[in-house]
Amino acid sequence: MLTKMTLDESRNLPLWRRPVGLLFLMAVGMPIAFATWNALLNNFVVEVANFDGSDIGWLHTVREIPGFLAVGVIAIIMFMREQVLGLVSLILLGVATALTAQFPTLGGILTITMLSSIGFHYFETVNQSLQLQWLPKERAPQILGLLLAAGSGATLVAYLLIVMTWESLGLSYDFVYLVSGGVTVLIAVLCFVLYPQFESPDPQIKTMVFRRRYWLYYALQFMSGARRQIFVVFAGFMMVEKFGFQVHEVTALFLINLVANMIFAPLLGGAVARFGEQRTLVAEYIGLVIVFLAYGGIYYFGWGVVLAASLYVVDHILFSLALALKTYFQKIADPRDIAPTAAVAFTINHIAAVVLPALLGYVWLVSPGAVFMLAAAMAGVSFLLALLIPRHPEKGNETRLSLWMAPTPAE
C-alpha cells in the first residue's frame, strides 16, 4: 500500500493486482457484512428488540444520516487518499456489523447502526468515485455489471450458509454478525497489504462541486434515493410483518435475488452499452411504477405471498439498471469533478432518505398500501426526468434542454 503507481504503470502488474482487481475485491468485501446485516435485520429487531413500524422507520432514518453527510468525504480526502479512505470505511463497516447483536435495545441498535452506516456510505461514495476514475468509458457499463455480479456472488455464499445452517446448527444473531463482519475486515486488510496506491490521471478537485449543467443528474439522484428508501425499509419489513417470514425464509428470498443479479447484472450492463442510458433508465422506471402499484394492491386487494415475493425479485433486477445513472454522469462530467460530485450526489440521494423512513413509518401504521402508492408516484417522476437524457450524453450535451439553457462548462 505504500507504493504509488499510475494507472498506466499498473498495466504491467498481474491482472488480479491491477485497479480493476482491487475494485472486484472491494465489491466482494462490502456486501458480506452489509447484506448479512440486512438479511437478519427485520427478524432481529422484531424478535429481539420488539420493533414496530415506527421503530423500524426511525432505525432507517438514523441509518441514512451518514449518507446525507457524505459530502464530508470532500474534507477528508484533503488529507487522506480516496483509496485509503475507502478501505478504512470498509473496516468500520465490518467492525460495527460484528458488534450489532451486542446491543439489543432501541438505543443500542440505533448507535451501532449509525457507526456501520458511516462505514457503508463513505465506502460507497469513494468506491463509486474510484470506479468512474479507473474504468474506461467504453467498457464501464460492462465492468460495472460484472462488479454487481461479483458482489451478488459473494453475498450468495453468505446467504447459502445462513439458509443451510441457521436451523440445523442453531446459529445465533451474535455468531452470524460476528463472522460476517470479521470476514469484511479481513478482506479490507488484505486490500491494504496486496495493492499499491493507484494514482488517477486527473487530480480531483478537493472542494465542493455543484454545477448547473449537472442538474438532471442531481434530480435523478434525489428521486432515486427517495424511491429506493421506501423499498429498502418497507418491502422486506412487509414480508416479515404481513406474511410471517422467518430468518431462513427471508434469506432464501434474498438468495433468489442474488442469483438473478448474478445472471442479469452483466446482461444489463451490456444493455446500457448497447441501448444507452436514456432508454435503459426509462425502462427501469416504467417497470418500477408497475411493481410499486402491485405492492399497493397486495394491501388493497389482498393479493398473496407468491406475488409479493415475485415482485421483490423483479424490483431488485430493475434496480440493477441504476448503473446507467453512473455511466451517464461519467460521460457528462469533467474528470476532475468525479470525486467531489460523487460526495455531493450521495448527499442529494439521501436528503429524502433521512426524512421518509420515520415519516412513512407512521403512515405505515395507518395504511401500508399508501406507502407503496407514493413510491409508484416517485418512480413516475423519475421516468419523466429520464426522458430528458440525450441519446448520446457528453460534456456540453448533458440534457435534451442543453441547446436552450446551456451553461458554460464551468457552471
N, C-alpha and C positions, 0 to 999 in steps of 0.2 A: 504493500500500500504506500510505502514511502517513495517508490519510483514513480516519476511523472512521465507520461508518454502521450504524444499526439495521436489522433485517430489514424493518420497516415502511417505512422510508425507501428501502430498496433496490428497492421495487416501482416506483419512478419511473425506475429505470435501464433501459436496453435489456435484453432478455431474456438475452442472452449474458453480460452483466456482473452479473447477479444471483447470489445464493449458489448456486442450482442450476447455473448456468453454470460456476462455479468447481468444483463437485463433479464435473461431467462432464469438465472439462479434466484434473483430477487423476486421474479414473478412466481416462482415456486415457493419461496420462503414466506412471503406475506400471507397468503390465504390459509396456510396451515394453522396459524394462530387465529386469524380473524374469522375465517369461515367456521372453524370448530367452535369458537366463542358464539357465533351467530346461530349455529345449529342447535346448541344446547340452551341458548338464552331463554326462549319462551317457556320451556319446561322448567328451567332452573328458577326463574322469577315467580312462576305460578306455584310450583310445588314447594319450594324452599322459602321464598320471601313473600308469598301470598299477594302478588301484584294483581291489580285490576287494570281496566283500560286506561284510567287516568295515570296510574303509576308508570305503565309502560310508555305512555306519551311523554312523561317527564324524563324518563330514562333516555329516550332517544333525542329529546331536546338537549340534554346535557351532553350526549354523545356527539352532537353536531356543532357544539360551540367551538371546539378547536378547528373544525372545518371553516367556520365563519372567520376565525382568526388566522387562517392560513397565510394571509398577506404578511404575517410576521416572518415568514420564510425569507422575505427580501432583506430584512435586517440581519438575519442570522448568516446568510451567505456573503455578507460583507466581510466576515472574518472566518467563515468555515466553508470549505468546498462543498458543492452540492452533493457529490458522490459520498463524502463523509457524513453529511447531514442525513442523507437517505438511510445509510446503514445504522447510524445512531438511533434514528427514529424507529427502524425495524427492531432493534434490540429493546427499546422501550415498549413497543407493542407486545413483544414476546414475554417480557418480564411481567407486565401488567396482566396479560392473559393467564399466565401461570398462577397468579395470586388471586384470581377472580373469586374462586369458591371460598376463600378465607374470610370474605366479608358479606355474609348472607342477610344483610339488612338493607333497607332502602338507602340510608345514608352511605353505608359501606359500598354498595353496588354503584351508586352514583359517583363516588370518589374514584374507585378503581376504573370505572368506565371512562371517566374524564382522562385519566393517565393513558389508558390504552388508545383512546381516541386521538390524543395528541400524537402518539407514535404513528397511528394509522394515517391520519390526514397529512401530517408533514411528510411521511414517506410517499404517499400518493402524489402530493404536489411536486416533490422533487423527481420522483420516478417518471411522471408524465413529461416534465421538462427534459430530462435526460433522454427519454425515448425520442422526442421530437428533434433534439440536437444531434443525436448519434445515428439515427436511421435516415437513409437516403429517401428523398421524397417519392421517387418512382417505386420503391419497394416497401414503403412504410405501411400501407394498408395490409399487405400480406403478412408482414412480420408482426404487426400488432395483433392480427388474428391468431397467429401461432403463439404469441405470448399469452393471449387469453386462454388458448387451449392448454398450454403448459400449466398455467395456474389452476385450471379446472382439473387437469390430470393429477396434480399434487393433492388437491382437496379431495378428489375421488378416492385416493388411497386412504386418507384420514377418515372419510365417512364410511368406507367399507369396513374399516377396523371397528368403528363405533357400532355399526349395524350388526356385525358378526360377534362382537364380544360384550356389548353393553349388558344384555340379559344373561348370557351364558357364563360370563365371568363376574357378574355382579359389580360392574365398574361404578365408580362414584364420580360426581361432578369434579371433586377435588383432583382426582387422579388424571382425568382426561384433560382438564385445563392445564395442569402442571406439565404433562408430557407435550401437549401441542405447543404451548408457549416456549418450552425448553428447546424444542426442535427448531423453532423460528430463530431463537437466539443463537443456536449453534450455526445455522446457515449464514446469519449475518456476520458472525465472527470469521467464518471461512471466506466470505467475500472480502473482508478486511485483509486477510492473510494472503489470498491467492491472486488478487488482481492489483495492477498498478493504478495510479490515479490518471485517468484519461483526460487530456486537455481538449476541450471543444474548439473547433476552428474559429468560432465567433465569440469573443468575450461578452459575457452577459451584462446588461445594464443592471446595476445594483441599487436602483431606486424604483419607486412605484411607477408603473407604466399604465396609463389609462388613455387610450387613443380613440377618437371619434370614429375612425374608419373600422374599428373592431366592434362596433355597436351591435351588429347582428349576432356575432359570436357571444357577446355578453348576454344578450337577451335569451338566446337558446340555452346558455348555461343556467340562467336563472330559472327558466321553466323546467329544465331537466332536473334540477335539484328539488324543486317543489313536487314535481310529479313522482320522481323516484322515491322521495321520502315516504310518501303515502304507501307505496308498495312495500318498502323495506320494513316499515313499522307495523302495518296492519294486515298485510296478506298472510304472513306467517302466523301472526297472533290469531287470526281468524281460524286457521287450521287447528290450533290447539283449543281455543275457547269454544268455537261453534261445533267442531267435529270431533273433539276429544283426542287428537293425535298424541301418541306417546313419543318419547325421545327417538326410539328406533324407527318409528313411522315417519316422523319429521325428517330424520336423517336420510331415510330411504327416498323420500321425495327430493331432497337435495341431491342425492346420487343420480337420480334421473336427469336433473338439471345439468349436472356436471358432464354426464355422458353426452347429452345433447350439445352442450357448449364445446366439448372436445371435437365433435363431429362438424358442427355448423360454424364455429368461430373462424376457422381458416377459410371456409367457403364464403362466409360473409365478408371477410377481408378482401377476398378476390372479387366479390360483387362490388365493393366500394371502388376498387381499382378499375373495374370494367365499366360500371354504370355511373360513377361519380357520386359525390357526397349528397347533392341535392335529391336525386332520385331515391337513394337508399334511406335517407332520413325521412323523406315523405312517406315511404313505405312503412318505416318503423312507426311513425306517429299515427298513421291510419290504423295499423294493427293494434296499437295501444289504446286508441279510442274504443275499439270493439272489445278488447279484453276488459277494460275497466267498466264498461257498460254491463258486460256479462257478470262481473264481480258483483255489481249492484243488484242484478237480477237474482243472484243467489239469496239475497236477503228479502227482496221484494216479492219474489215468486216461489221461494223455497226450493230452488234448484239444488241438486245434491252434491255429494263429496267428490264424485268422479269428475264432474265438470270443474269444480274448484281446483282440484289437483292438476287437471289438464291445463287450465288457464295459468296456473302458477308456472308450469314448464314453458308454455308459449311466451309468457311475459319475460322470462329470463332470456330466451332466444332473441326476442326482439330488442332487448336492451343491449345485446352484443353489437348491434348496429351503431351504437353510440360512438364506436371508434371512428366513425365518419366525421364526427364533430372535431376530433383531434386532428385528423388529416386536413380538414377544412381550414383550421387555424394555421397549421404548418404551411399551407400554400399561400395564405394571405399575409403572414407575419414577416416583419423584419427579423432575421435570425437572432439579433441581439435582444429582441423583446421576449423570447420564449420563456426564460426563467421567471422574470417578474410578472409576465402576463399569466403564466400558469398559476402563480400565487393569487393574483387578483381574481382570476376565473374561479378558483376554488372558493374564495370568499363569496363571490357573487352566487355561485352554485348553492351555497349554504345559508344564504340570507333567509329564505323561506323555511329551510330545514330546521333552523333554530326555533322558529315560531310555530310551525304547523303541527309537530307531534303533540305538544302539550295542548294546543287549542283543539285539534281534532280528536284528542283523547276524550274530551268532554262531549264532543259531537257523537263520538262512537257510543257513548253510554246511552244516548237517546236514539240514534239512527245510524247503525253501521253502514247501511247501503248508501247514505248520503255522502259518506267519506269517499266512496269509490266513484260516485257521480261527479264529485268535484275533480277527482283525478282525470276522469274522461274529458272534462272541460279543459283542463290544463293541457292534455295531450292534443286537443283540438287547436289551442293557441299555438303550440309548437309546430303543428302541421302548417298553419298559415305563415309562420315565420320561415319555415324551411323552404317555402315557395320562393322566397327572396334570394336564396343562394344561387349564384350563377352556375351555368353548366361547367364552366372551366374557371374556378376561382383562382385569383392570383393577386399579388400586390397591385393596387390600382383598380382592381375589378372585384372588390370584396362582396358587393351585393348587386342585385339587379337594378338598384336605385343609384348606383355609383355615378352614372352619367349625369344625373340631375342634382346630386348632392355630394359631389366628390370633394373630400377634404384633401389637403396636402399630405404627402407621406408622413410628415412629422406629427400630424394630428391624431 
